[in-house]
Every structure is written in C-alpha cells, then in structure tokens.
C-alpha cells in the first residue's frame, strides 16, 4: 500500500463489527489527519462519532487510536494538505479521477485520487455500459457488496475483484443486460405459448 494510504478500522454503529476503509493521510504541521470526501455523510465518519473516536489504523499492523474532530474554522490548511496528498496518486494511475469529473458534474482537486476512476468504471461495467439505468444498478450493487463484505474482511476488494472478473467473462453486458435477456426470453416463451394456443383453436 502506498505511504499516502492507510486502512481505518472502526466498529459499525449498527452491526458492531469492525468496518475497514482505505483513506488518504494528510500531513500538516507534523501531525496526521484523515479527511472525508463526503463530509458528514461518510459512513466511516458516522461510525467514528458513534464510537467516541475510538478506532484502529492499519498499515502492516493494527494500532488503536483515538480520533478527534477538527473545528470547521481550522480545517482549511488540513484540507489543502489532503488535496496535495490525494492528487499525488497520479504516480499510481496515469489518469487519476478523470472519469469522475463528468460523473459528478464538476472538477475539484479532491476528485483526482485514482480510486474514484476505478470505482466508477467498475460500476458502469458491472451495471451495463451504454445504458442509462445500468450504471445506477452497478453503483447500487457495488456499494451494497462493499458494505456487506467489509463487515467480514478488510480484503473485501479482493473478493469484489473476483465478482468483477466473473461479470466480465460470463455477463459482459452487466446486470441490466442480464435483466433484459431474461425479459426477452420470457416474452419469447409467452409469444410461442400464445401462438400454440391460437393454433390449437
């Protein structure tokens, strides 16, 4: 794992199980900070608050920590340091975050981290490329599987990778393609049945 990343493990506020999230580390004035791209809506932020700041960080070995929330008026320089760290992900992928800007409708330096492009691309392929509803289904599937698998293992991405490969090999048209194929087969069977009934009469 690159040095700008670490795994945060915190108890889920509902399940009580340790949830794992890979985050970018921001260094400012000799201290380390974790920043949520989604603000207060982030699941890990809600879980940390519910746990009273108690969590674990893992980069090789797991270490218990207590996280303290920073006041809004003090966040600007930390966010700047986080943006600089996140955009350094360009060393790991040639075009980091490029696919996320048109998806979100705006571009910001915090969107340039390479993980975002990979996630959006997986959502599109799994859901069904070339359709409007396919990527929505893919996003719902990705987030649901991530949520469920991360309850049991921090290596959830490995297992989702296997699911992704299965889709590419056995269902290249994605979830929406599978639904449409089943609907077409059902329609064809019903049409054959109606023709058979009409012929018998």
ROVO-814558 format. One record per residue (C-alpha): residue number from 1; y negated, x, z. Coordinates in nm, 3 decimals. Layout:
+-----+---------+---------+---------+
|   i |       y |       x |       z |
+-----+---------+---------+---------+
| NUM |       Y |       X |       Z |
...
+-----+---------+---------+---------+
END
This chain:
+-----+---------+---------+---------+
|   i |       y |       x |       z |
+-----+---------+---------+---------+
|   1 |   0.000 |   0.000 |   0.000 |
|   2 |  -0.348 |   0.139 |  -0.090 |
|   3 |  -0.557 |   0.255 |   0.208 |
|   4 |  -0.813 |  -0.022 |   0.149 |
|   5 |  -0.544 |  -0.280 |   0.228 |
|   6 |  -0.358 |  -0.383 |   0.540 |
|   7 |  -0.138 |  -0.673 |   0.647 |
|   8 |  -0.277 |  -0.906 |   0.912 |
|   9 |  -0.016 |  -1.098 |   1.111 |
|  10 |  -0.126 |  -1.389 |   1.329 |
|  11 |   0.050 |  -1.692 |   1.476 |
|  12 |   0.015 |  -2.010 |   1.272 |
|  13 |  -0.181 |  -2.267 |   1.469 |
|  14 |   0.075 |  -2.537 |   1.382 |
|  15 |   0.407 |  -2.357 |   1.334 |
|  16 |   0.363 |  -2.086 |   1.599 |
|  17 |   0.529 |  -1.840 |   1.359 |
|  18 |   0.365 |  -1.516 |   1.257 |
|  19 |   0.183 |  -1.555 |   0.926 |
|  20 |   0.113 |  -1.248 |   0.710 |
|  21 |  -0.193 |  -1.198 |   0.491 |
|  22 |  -0.288 |  -0.890 |   0.290 |
|  23 |  -0.659 |  -0.814 |   0.336 |
|  24 |  -0.917 |  -0.559 |   0.228 |
|  25 |  -1.056 |  -0.340 |   0.507 |
|  26 |  -1.433 |  -0.286 |   0.518 |
|  27 |  -1.562 |   0.026 |   0.696 |
|  28 |  -1.914 |   0.011 |   0.837 |
|  29 |  -2.076 |   0.243 |   1.091 |
|  30 |  -1.738 |   0.391 |   1.182 |
|  31 |  -1.580 |   0.052 |   1.257 |
|  32 |  -1.327 |  -0.154 |   1.061 |
|  33 |  -1.383 |  -0.517 |   0.960 |
|  34 |  -1.183 |  -0.795 |   0.793 |
|  35 |  -1.374 |  -1.037 |   0.571 |
|  36 |  -1.263 |  -1.379 |   0.446 |
|  37 |  -1.347 |  -1.455 |   0.082 |
|  38 |  -1.312 |  -1.827 |   0.159 |
|  39 |  -1.524 |  -1.818 |   0.472 |
|  40 |  -1.430 |  -2.059 |   0.748 |
|  41 |  -1.186 |  -2.240 |   0.515 |
|  42 |  -0.944 |  -1.947 |   0.510 |
|  43 |  -0.611 |  -2.017 |   0.678 |
|  44 |  -0.599 |  -1.678 |   0.848 |
|  45 |  -0.948 |  -1.727 |   0.995 |
|  46 |  -0.846 |  -2.063 |   1.140 |
|  47 |  -0.528 |  -1.913 |   1.281 |
|  48 |  -0.713 |  -1.618 |   1.438 |
|  49 |  -0.963 |  -1.852 |   1.603 |
|  50 |  -0.680 |  -2.072 |   1.736 |
|  51 |  -0.506 |  -1.760 |   1.873 |
|  52 |  -0.819 |  -1.644 |   2.054 |
|  53 |  -0.849 |  -1.340 |   1.827 |
|  54 |  -0.501 |  -1.209 |   1.914 |
|  55 |  -0.319 |  -1.070 |   1.609 |
|  56 |  -0.129 |  -0.773 |   1.467 |
|  57 |  -0.219 |  -0.536 |   1.186 |
|  58 |   0.048 |  -0.357 |   0.992 |
|  59 |   0.023 |  -0.052 |   0.773 |
|  60 |   0.355 |   0.118 |   0.828 |
|  61 |   0.394 |  -0.007 |   1.185 |
|  62 |   0.269 |  -0.320 |   1.356 |
|  63 |  -0.016 |  -0.276 |   1.607 |
|  64 |  -0.154 |  -0.552 |   1.836 |
|  65 |  -0.530 |  -0.607 |   1.813 |
|  66 |  -0.799 |  -0.849 |   1.929 |
|  67 |  -1.039 |  -0.963 |   1.657 |
|  68 |  -1.399 |  -1.055 |   1.741 |
|  69 |  -1.604 |  -1.281 |   1.515 |
|  70 |  -1.933 |  -1.130 |   1.394 |
|  71 |  -2.254 |  -1.333 |   1.418 |
|  72 |  -2.388 |  -1.460 |   1.085 |
|  73 |  -2.710 |  -1.258 |   1.109 |
|  74 |  -2.509 |  -0.934 |   1.143 |
|  75 |  -2.271 |  -0.990 |   0.852 |
|  76 |  -2.479 |  -0.876 |   0.552 |
|  77 |  -2.415 |  -0.497 |   0.575 |
|  78 |  -2.048 |  -0.561 |   0.657 |
|  79 |  -2.011 |  -0.787 |   0.355 |
|  80 |  -2.176 |  -0.521 |   0.138 |
|  81 |  -1.926 |  -0.262 |   0.262 |
|  82 |  -1.643 |  -0.508 |   0.197 |
|  83 |  -1.760 |  -0.567 |  -0.161 |
|  84 |  -1.767 |  -0.192 |  -0.225 |
|  85 |  -1.413 |  -0.156 |  -0.088 |
|  86 |  -1.280 |  -0.460 |  -0.277 |
|  87 |  -1.418 |  -0.353 |  -0.613 |
|  88 |  -1.255 |  -0.012 |  -0.569 |
|  89 |  -0.934 |  -0.199 |  -0.659 |
|  90 |  -1.021 |  -0.116 |  -1.020 |
|  91 |  -0.822 |   0.204 |  -0.971 |
|  92 |  -0.506 |  -0.007 |  -0.937 |
|  93 |  -0.555 |  -0.250 |  -1.229 |
|  94 |  -0.765 |  -0.193 |  -1.545 |
|  95 |  -0.948 |  -0.528 |  -1.545 |
|  96 |  -0.962 |  -0.646 |  -1.183 |
|  97 |  -1.062 |  -1.006 |  -1.127 |
|  98 |  -1.167 |  -1.059 |  -1.489 |
|  99 |  -0.964 |  -1.378 |  -1.523 |
| 100 |  -1.101 |  -1.530 |  -1.205 |
| 101 |  -1.467 |  -1.547 |  -1.308 |
| 102 |  -1.419 |  -1.813 |  -1.581 |
| 103 |  -1.180 |  -1.996 |  -1.349 |
| 104 |  -1.436 |  -2.016 |  -1.068 |
| 105 |  -1.737 |  -2.067 |  -1.295 |
| 106 |  -1.936 |  -1.773 |  -1.160 |
| 107 |  -1.903 |  -1.398 |  -1.113 |
| 108 |  -1.955 |  -1.205 |  -0.794 |
| 109 |  -1.856 |  -0.857 |  -0.685 |
| 110 |  -1.622 |  -1.001 |  -0.423 |
| 111 |  -1.416 |  -1.155 |  -0.705 |
| 112 |  -1.338 |  -0.822 |  -0.867 |
| 113 |  -1.044 |  -0.733 |  -0.647 |
| 114 |  -0.726 |  -0.704 |  -0.859 |
| 115 |  -0.515 |  -0.952 |  -0.658 |
| 116 |  -0.717 |  -1.251 |  -0.780 |
| 117 |  -0.642 |  -1.196 |  -1.150 |
| 118 |  -0.271 |  -1.163 |  -1.078 |
| 119 |  -0.257 |  -1.482 |  -0.873 |
| 120 |  -0.445 |  -1.692 |  -1.127 |
| 121 |  -0.231 |  -1.557 |  -1.413 |
| 122 |   0.089 |  -1.642 |  -1.223 |
| 123 |  -0.040 |  -1.994 |  -1.152 |
| 124 |  -0.111 |  -2.050 |  -1.523 |
| 125 |   0.226 |  -1.918 |  -1.643 |
| 126 |   0.432 |  -2.100 |  -1.378 |
| 127 |   0.241 |  -2.426 |  -1.425 |
| 128 |   0.234 |  -2.419 |  -1.803 |
| 129 |  -0.010 |  -2.227 |  -2.022 |
| 130 |  -0.208 |  -2.407 |  -2.289 |
| 131 |  -0.241 |  -2.731 |  -2.091 |
| 132 |  -0.496 |  -2.873 |  -1.851 |
| 133 |  -0.259 |  -3.001 |  -1.583 |
| 134 |  -0.018 |  -2.703 |  -1.600 |
| 135 |  -0.238 |  -2.452 |  -1.413 |
| 136 |  -0.312 |  -2.717 |  -1.147 |
| 137 |   0.060 |  -2.767 |  -1.092 |
| 138 |   0.107 |  -2.389 |  -1.090 |
| 139 |  -0.166 |  -2.346 |  -0.826 |
| 140 |  -0.012 |  -2.614 |  -0.605 |
| 141 |   0.333 |  -2.458 |  -0.647 |
| 142 |   0.208 |  -2.104 |  -0.577 |
| 143 |   0.016 |  -2.197 |  -0.261 |
| 144 |   0.300 |  -2.414 |  -0.129 |
| 145 |   0.565 |  -2.145 |  -0.183 |
| 146 |   0.335 |  -1.874 |  -0.040 |
| 147 |   0.274 |  -2.085 |   0.269 |
| 148 |   0.644 |  -2.159 |   0.324 |
| 149 |   0.779 |  -1.810 |   0.251 |
| 150 |   0.516 |  -1.633 |   0.460 |
| 151 |   0.641 |  -1.830 |   0.761 |
| 152 |   0.970 |  -1.642 |   0.738 |
| 153 |   0.890 |  -1.300 |   0.591 |
| 154 |   0.591 |  -1.085 |   0.517 |
| 155 |   0.765 |  -0.981 |   0.194 |
| 156 |   0.707 |  -1.328 |   0.050 |
| 157 |   0.555 |  -1.178 |  -0.265 |
| 158 |   0.889 |  -1.012 |  -0.348 |
| 159 |   1.072 |  -1.344 |  -0.339 |
| 160 |   0.798 |  -1.520 |  -0.532 |
| 161 |   0.823 |  -1.243 |  -0.790 |
| 162 |   1.188 |  -1.335 |  -0.841 |
| 163 |   1.089 |  -1.701 |  -0.881 |
| 164 |   0.823 |  -1.597 |  -1.133 |
| 165 |   1.075 |  -1.394 |  -1.334 |
| 166 |   1.311 |  -1.693 |  -1.335 |
| 167 |   1.034 |  -1.909 |  -1.479 |
| 168 |   0.953 |  -1.653 |  -1.749 |
| 169 |   1.320 |  -1.626 |  -1.854 |
| 170 |   1.453 |  -1.979 |  -1.810 |
| 171 |   1.143 |  -2.201 |  -1.823 |
| 172 |   0.873 |  -2.022 |  -2.026 |
| 173 |   0.684 |  -2.350 |  -2.075 |
| 174 |   0.634 |  -2.379 |  -1.698 |
| 175 |   0.655 |  -2.673 |  -1.464 |
| 176 |   0.463 |  -2.907 |  -1.693 |
| 177 |   0.690 |  -2.807 |  -1.982 |
| 178 |   0.996 |  -2.898 |  -1.773 |
| 179 |   0.845 |  -3.238 |  -1.685 |
| 180 |   0.759 |  -3.312 |  -2.048 |
| 181 |   1.105 |  -3.207 |  -2.166 |
| 182 |   1.273 |  -3.437 |  -1.914 |
| 183 |   1.042 |  -3.723 |  -2.015 |
| 184 |   1.119 |  -3.667 |  -2.385 |
| 185 |   1.495 |  -3.667 |  -2.317 |
| 186 |   1.467 |  -3.985 |  -2.111 |
| 187 |   1.261 |  -4.152 |  -2.382 |
| 188 |   1.514 |  -4.047 |  -2.649 |
| 189 |   1.805 |  -4.185 |  -2.444 |
| 190 |   1.626 |  -4.517 |  -2.388 |
| 191 |   1.544 |  -4.541 |  -2.760 |
| 192 |   1.907 |  -4.477 |  -2.852 |
| 193 |   2.018 |  -4.738 |  -2.599 |
| 194 |   1.776 |  -4.999 |  -2.736 |
| 195 |   1.888 |  -4.928 |  -3.093 |
| 196 |   2.252 |  -4.961 |  -2.983 |
| 197 |   2.183 |  -5.295 |  -2.814 |
| 198 |   1.991 |  -5.421 |  -3.117 |
| 199 |   2.276 |  -5.313 |  -3.346 |
| 200 |   2.534 |  -5.492 |  -3.132 |
| 201 |   2.335 |  -5.814 |  -3.150 |
+-----+---------+---------+---------+
END
